[in-house]
Amino acid sequence: MPAVIVPNMETLHPTAKLMHGLQFAASKHRTQLRKDNETPYINHPINVATILAVEGGISDENVLIAALLHDTVEDTDTTFEEIEQHFGEDICAIVREVTDDKTLEKQERKRLQIEHAASSSENAKLVKLADKLDNLRDLGRKAPIGWTPERQEQYYVWAKKVVDNMRGTNVELERELDEIFKAKKLL
């Protein structure tokens, strides 16, 4: 795969910036699949950005680009320095806020997501809400390989705790999430 070009982001049209983010994310996630072992992983960041733009009414290019990049540091060999070099400090700051520290145990990462949700920036909350919405929709369509019904239920309960700490961020996204939580009898 060819190297990703590092353009001068300040001179690019917003659509070109967005496409650069998409190309970067696609390159980084190119060998990955979702937990169902069928779906190309890149579908997830694309879905998160699309949820923000279409359902959430978000047009801020930094938020949409951060949505495309939100899992690159956590799940690939990408560094925050690389994100900042390609996309600048503002986008890097959003990605940093939504990135779990993979050196921590899984349960601690999940606890910290709940805890940090309330104090996150508005932009990070938007990305997290769309991320949770896409993950829950995926879970409703097809469970990850090896997930028992109990583990699925635990994910819904945990996701609701994260979402509850971001209430008041985006009415439309929260309404969609609440429909899922109501269907699972969590509301």
BATORFI-601146 format. One record per residue (C-alpha): residue in three letters; x, y, z. Coordinates in steps of 0.02 Angstrom, whole numbers, padded with zeros to 5 digits, always signed. Example, Ala and Ser with C-alpha at 12.3 -4.5 7.8 and 13.67 -1.06 7.14 Angstrom:
// BATORFI-601146
ALA+00615-00225+00390;SER+00684-00053+00357;
//
This chain:
// BATORFI-601146
MET+00000+00000+00000;PRO+00071+00172-00043;ALA+00123+00290+00095;VAL-00008+00413+00156;ILE+00038+00589+00100;VAL+00048+00722+00237;PRO-00039+00873+00160;ASN-00043+01049+00232;MET-00212+01034+00317;GLU-00233+01223+00330;THR-00238+01240+00141;LEU-00355+01095+00106;HIS-00540+01114+00071;PRO-00646+01032+00209;THR-00698+00891+00093;ALA-00515+00856+00052;LYS-00473+00853+00239;LEU-00612+00729+00269;MET-00553+00619+00126;HIS-00375+00624+00194;GLY-00444+00563+00361;LEU-00539+00424+00273;GLN-00385+00371+00174;PHE-00277+00372+00331;ALA-00402+00269+00431;ALA-00428+00146+00287;SER-00241+00121+00272;LYS-00219+00093+00459;HIS-00367-00027+00478;ARG-00342-00116+00311;THR-00306-00288+00383;GLN-00433-00285+00524;LEU-00606-00359+00541;ARG-00743-00320+00667;LYS-00772-00444+00807;ASP-00890-00543+00697;ASN-00736-00592+00594;GLU-00829-00544+00434;THR-00853-00356+00426;PRO-00706-00248+00372;TYR-00656-00142+00522;ILE-00653+00019+00421;ASN-00843+00008+00410;HIS-00851+00055+00594;PRO-00758+00224+00586;ILE-00854+00265+00427;ASN-01017+00224+00516;VAL-00969+00332+00666;ALA-00931+00482+00556;THR-01089+00453+00454;ILE-01197+00439+00611;LEU-01127+00606+00670;ALA-01156+00693+00503;VAL-01322+00618+00451;GLU-01411+00577+00614;GLY-01324+00698+00732;GLY-01320+00846+00614;ILE-01135+00875+00646;SER-01039+00968+00510;ASP-00881+01012+00609;GLU-00742+00936+00503;ASN-00630+00910+00655;VAL-00762+00803+00741;LEU-00797+00703+00582;ILE-00612+00673+00549;ALA-00585+00624+00732;ALA-00729+00501+00713;LEU-00640+00421+00565;LEU-00479+00411+00666;HIS-00552+00370+00837;ASP-00486+00191+00846;THR-00322+00210+00753;VAL-00210+00237+00905;GLU-00304+00111+01012;ASP-00312-00028+00882;THR-00167-00002+00760;ASP+00015+00052+00765;THR-00034+00235+00746;THR+00037+00359+00872;PHE-00036+00522+00936;GLU+00115+00609+00860;GLU+00069+00539+00691;ILE-00112+00598+00710;GLU-00051+00771+00758;GLN+00072+00776+00613;HIS-00063+00730+00487;PHE-00215+00817+00561;GLY-00160+00947+00688;GLU-00179+00974+00875;ASP-00369+00994+00881;ILE-00409+00828+00798;CYS-00271+00741+00895;ALA-00345+00807+01058;ILE-00514+00730+01018;VAL-00436+00564+00968;ARG-00332+00567+01128;GLU-00489+00591+01234;VAL-00582+00444+01158;THR-00434+00324+01158;ASP-00424+00191+01293;ASP-00256+00154+01373;LYS-00227-00025+01315;THR-00093-00050+01449;LEU-00234-00058+01577;GLU-00342-00210+01613;LYS-00505-00219+01515;GLN-00617-00192+01667;GLU-00516-00039+01719;ARG-00530+00033+01543;LYS-00718+00008+01548;ARG-00729+00089+01720;LEU-00628+00238+01661;GLN-00739+00260+01508;ILE-00889+00279+01624;GLU-00794+00396+01739;HIS-00717+00506+01603;ALA-00874+00521+01498;ALA-00947+00663+01602;SER-00789+00770+01598;SER-00748+00743+01414;SER-00754+00887+01291;GLU-00912+00912+01190;ASN-00823+00850+01033;ALA-00759+00692+01118;LYS-00934+00658+01186;LEU-01005+00670+01010;VAL-00881+00542+00945;LYS-00912+00428+01094;LEU-01102+00437+01074;ALA-01091+00392+00889;ASP-00965+00255+00929;LYS-01081+00178+01059;LEU-01230+00192+00941;ASP-01139+00101+00802;ASN-01072-00033+00920;LEU-01245-00064+00993;ARG-01324-00072+00822;ASP-01192-00198+00768;LEU-01222-00299+00926;GLY-01408-00302+00888;ARG-01375-00366+00711;LYS-01244-00497+00750;ALA-01153-00536+00910;PRO-00964-00545+00908;ILE-00895-00720+00896;GLY-00889-00801+01068;TRP-01004-00675+01154;THR-01133-00760+01263;PRO-01304-00680+01290;GLU-01242-00630+01464;ARG-01091-00540+01394;GLN-01201-00451+01267;GLU-01318-00395+01407;GLN-01169-00333+01508;TYR-01112-00229+01359;TYR-01282-00146+01345;VAL-01283-00105+01531;TRP-01106-00037+01526;ALA-01139+00066+01368;LYS-01292+00144+01451;LYS-01184+00198+01599;VAL-01062+00282+01480;VAL-01202+00366+01382;ASP-01290+00424+01541;ASN-01133+00522+01586;MET-01141+00614+01419;ARG-01325+00665+01424;GLY-01365+00835+01351;THR-01236+00822+01211;ASN-01343+00781+01058;VAL-01531+00754+01069;GLU-01543+00652+00909;LEU-01403+00530+00950;GLU-01466+00511+01128;ARG-01643+00476+01063;GLU-01575+00337+00951;LEU-01475+00263+01095;ASP-01627+00272+01209;GLU-01729+00172+01083;ILE-01600+00033+01096;PHE-01597+00044+01286;LYS-01788+00040+01293;ALA-01791-00115+01184;LYS-01670-00196+01307;LYS-01778-00138+01453;LEU-01639-00029+01522;LEU-01747+00128+01524;
//
